[in-house]
């Protein structure tokens, strides 16, 4: 394969680029790092490999050739998967490693690659065959994913002599598939190599390079006159892993970045003790302290510095890819969504999915529900995140409670990665409107992924079923009953309009009637028929249970109390209507 950019004439002393890139992915402990070590001729001993934190980048010489391959080794922890999207490219060879639950693991990663890197070639490797592991249904997988270019079973262990030939066959196929990428065949002139070296060296020294300096180097070495335009040139350097360029980000100050600087910065934050302790929230000062705590080197031994003026590009990348958002409090506080607590907060009094009138809608993903899906939803809709009485946001790693500032509606998004399902619940007077808004936002997010297969359920509504006497829950006071009415506003309104008092009020005993008056007295709006409204309320109490009916009779028997209630029935009507 020869790409325009160097092969413009035969008298310009053109030489092949001889650079390719491979990306190793798979679940934690599948042996990605061990396989790379084995390729480099290093000893691999069972149980002695440290877990990769983020991304490790190594260089490998393709045997019997001048080709240099960048090998990117990605962490397998689920919480790191959402951020992998920043670095996956289509013009690379992917090596997917699996062990236990081999076919299930393979399906996830193959769909993951398909979503972010289209039809990039994949070598599927079942590692650790020296142990008893599940069989890999390679026939069905290769039929479903035609970009699988090879399937191998092997052991990365140095002493697995009986499987030595398996490793040799993989190594040979790996080399051939790297060559099949074709990037090594692109012809470069001396000027193009000089421009590449200068840009890469400046990125290593300074972490990043602005667009003005990049353009200046391209003009200095006449890149545009040698068949390449500057856009094609920078995208090629990004594809082969020499630098990072985000074509979707219109950054002039950080046009290209040092890959090691960016990967170390992002994953060090994600794995830091601070972010775990602070439940996903970091101050800007925390970011500086964490990243400046240790001396870091890239794969060439160059020192990497995280100066204060450049740190914002780390958090900006996370923001642009919807992996974090700014908290609405004084100071610079970042919410890193992938490090939120996994446990759902106490939602009592804020959202009950079983409340009558609640609408629900589910999205089922066949193949892959990307790990970045919920972070994107939370980041895009963060202005609507509801708070509890302690001003804490009602959000966790797998869900969020939302409340619209203009519409009378609340919503709950949750994700189930095991079932590949994303579910939305919406309740309130304007539930239908808010559901449509949220559904439209979700579709925009779905459209940013490639090759997703999604089936959408029909919208369902929780019906307002009459409670049996034994199902009535006795609670603290009439004051709490009023709060229950508020939370069920949309359904109650619908019921009263039909003159069908099909709802219940939860009480333990009627207490001081003056407390009822104080609770209801502050409401201003009036009812057109307060006496009828009061009767509906009392009749509904009678219909629900013998115990509550007794309470209704006692209230009716107290003439003075009923008179006081009638004076305040305007407020009850407002709650009902």
LINZIKA-V404619 format. One record per run of one state. SS is the DSSP state (H for helix, E for strand, C for the rest). FROM is the first residue (numbers start at 0). TO is the last residue. If there is no record, write none. Layout:
SS;FROM;TO
SS;FROM;TO
//
This chain:
C;0;13
E;14;15
C;16;17
E;18;25
C;26;30
H;31;38
C;39;53
E;54;60
C;61;66
E;67;73
C;74;76
H;77;83
C;84;91
E;92;97
C;98;100
H;101;116
C;117;120
E;121;125
C;126;136
H;137;143
C;144;146
E;147;152
C;153;159
H;160;179
C;180;181
H;182;184
C;185;185
E;186;187
C;188;188
H;189;205
C;206;206
E;207;208
C;209;209
H;210;219
C;220;221
H;222;224
C;225;228
H;229;238
C;239;242
E;243;243
C;244;254
E;255;256
C;257;257
H;258;270
C;271;271
H;272;276
C;277;279
E;280;282
H;283;290
C;291;294
E;295;296
C;297;301
E;302;303
C;304;306
H;307;309
C;310;310
H;311;319
C;320;322
E;323;325
C;326;331
E;332;335
H;336;338
C;339;357
E;358;364
C;365;370
H;371;379
C;380;380
H;381;383
E;384;384
C;385;385
E;386;386
C;387;391
E;392;392
C;393;393
E;394;395
C;396;397
E;398;402
C;403;408
E;409;415
C;416;419
E;420;426
C;427;429
H;430;445
C;446;452
E;453;455
C;456;458
E;459;460
C;461;467
H;468;470
C;471;476
H;477;486
C;487;487
H;488;496
C;497;511
H;512;519
C;520;528
H;529;543
C;544;544
H;545;556
C;557;557
H;558;566
C;567;567
H;568;575
C;576;576
//
